[in-house]
Amino acid sequence: MIKTSTSVNKVNYTQQNQEINPAENVEALDLMFYDSIKPQLNRLTKNPSDETISKILAYSKAK
């Protein structure tokens, strides 16, 4: 029989922290993108066109 175990030493945790750091840059880019499309999104929530409503309904029925 083979015994396996998971290591809980600090080496694993430092690798995870290094992977998280680039995500901070992505969040900044996401915020810039959101700020650029925010006026169009606000307009859609207030006055969606009939075409937009029909597309949403068609998509929801397809799932």
C-alpha positions in Angstrom: 0.0 0.0 0.0 1.2 3.5 -0.8 0.7 6.4 1.6 0.3 9.9 0.3 0.2 13.2 2.1 0.0 16.9 1.4 2.8 19.1 2.3 1.9 22.1 4.5 5.3 23.8 4.5 5.8 27.5 3.6 7.1 26.7 0.1 3.6 26.1 -1.2 2.2 29.3 0.3 4.9 31.5 -1.2 4.2 30.1 -4.7 0.5 30.9 -4.2 1.3 34.5 -3.2 3.4 35.0 -6.2 0.6 33.9 -8.5 -1.8 36.3 -6.9 0.3 39.5 -7.4 -0.3 39.7 -11.2 -4.0 39.7 -10.6 -3.7 43.2 -9.0 -2.7 44.6 -12.4 -5.6 42.8 -14.1 -8.0 44.4 -11.6 -6.8 47.8 -12.5 -7.4 47.1 -16.2 -10.8 45.7 -15.4 -11.7 48.9 -13.6 -10.5 51.0 -16.5 -12.6 48.9 -18.9 -15.7 49.1 -16.6 -15.3 52.9 -16.4 -15.2 53.1 -20.2 -18.4 51.1 -20.7 -20.3 52.4 -17.6 -22.3 55.0 -19.5 -23.6 52.5 -22.0 -24.5 50.0 -19.2 -26.3 52.7 -17.3 -28.3 53.6 -20.4 -29.3 49.9 -20.9 -30.6 49.5 -17.4 -32.8 52.5 -17.7 -34.1 52.1 -21.3 -33.4 48.7 -22.8 -34.4 48.5 -26.4 -37.0 45.9 -27.5 -34.3 44.1 -29.4 -32.2 43.8 -26.3 -35.1 42.4 -24.3 -35.9 39.9 -27.0 -32.3 38.8 -27.2 -32.2 38.2 -23.4 -35.5 36.3 -23.5 -34.3 34.1 -26.4 -31.0 33.4 -24.6 -32.8 32.5 -21.3 -35.2 30.1 -23.2 -32.3 28.4 -25.0 -30.6 27.4 -21.7 
